[in-house]
Amino acid sequence: MAKNNQPKERPESYYIKGIQDGTIRVSSLAKETILDVVEVLYAEGSSTVQIAQLLGRNDRSVRRYLKVIRARNAVEPSAQRAKEIVGELIQKANSSYSTLRRLAQSKDGSVGEKVQAEYAAWRVYREFVTALQSLGYLPQEPQEIVGDVFHHSMGADGGRSFLEMKESLREITQVTREAGTFDEGTAQGVKALEEKIQRAELDSEVKKLQAEVNNSREQKEEPHE
């Protein structure tokens, strides 16, 4: 039986190119390498018929390869794996949000582009919160969560007040209208940010009122000497 002399640690693209230009025979490849090639081709959008033609196999054989690939890629439910994926989700969401916020505050770019970046940052955070809620990492209370996220990301730690942010939006609207750049995209971005501020402001007022009620209740319940 002939030894397998194919190079080790070659990328799948090496074998795909070799098969395409005829410098590599499929019959000389190990089964695992063929499976790797099929997996890449299928992931890139090639149909089973196209893969079969490239490999000189029939459609049924390629379907068997895919069945083996699905089996070897199967993942058992794991609490630790779930935590790792959520951790990665949080890292990527924070990275995307921070990048968009920097773009929104950059000196470069038009006012409309900055508004769009701000709106995109808000959507990233909103969808991030929704994802955590669906996974059970946050309670199903959108208003409270949105207000809290907004407070920590923009209103706390010396951030701008609600009044200042409203004034900034008014200035953006006025400047873009005067410059003739107030298009539909800018209008949608401004509207979304206005709604965001209103919700966060309302949530802040409710929390203040709740704190006052709790404080008053605690004072009444204190024993008198």
FENQUI-V42641 format. One line per field, one symbol per residue. phi: phi as a letter, one per 30 degrees, with the letter a starting at -180 (. if undefined). psi: psi as a letter, one per 30 degrees, with the letter a starting at -180 (. if undefined). burial: I if it has 16 or more other C-alpha atoms within 10 Angstrom, else O. A space follows every 50 residues. Layout:
phi->???
psi->???
burial->???
This chain:
phi->.dddcddchddeddddddddcidbcdddcdedddddddddddddjddddd dddddiccedddddedddddddcdbdebdddddddddddddddddddddd ddddcdddiddddddddddddddedddddddddddidbddbedddedddd dddbcchidddddddddddddddddddddicdcddddddddddddddddd dddddddddddddddddddddddcd
psi->kkljgkklgklefeeeeeeeggfkkeffkleeeeeeeeeeeeffgkleee eeeefhlleeeeeeeeeeeeeffkkkkkeeeeeeeeeeeeeeeeeeeeee eeefglfllleeeeeeeeeeeeeeeeeeeeeeeffgflliieeeeeeeee efffflhglkleeeeeeeeeeeeeeeeefggiaeeeeeeeeeeeeeeeee eeeeeeeeeeeeeeeeeeeefkkk.
burial->OOOOOOOOOOOIOOIIOOIOOOOIOIOOOOOOIIIIIIIOIIOOOOOIOI IIOOIOOOIOOIIOIIOOIOOOOOOOOOOOOOOOOIOOOOOOIIOOIOOI IOIIOOOOOOIIIIIIIIIIIIOIIIOIIIOIIOOOOOOOOOOIIIIIII IOOOIOOOOOOIOOIIOOIOOIIOOIOOOOOIOOOIIOIIOIIIOIIOII IOIIOOOOOOOOOOOOOOOOOOOOO
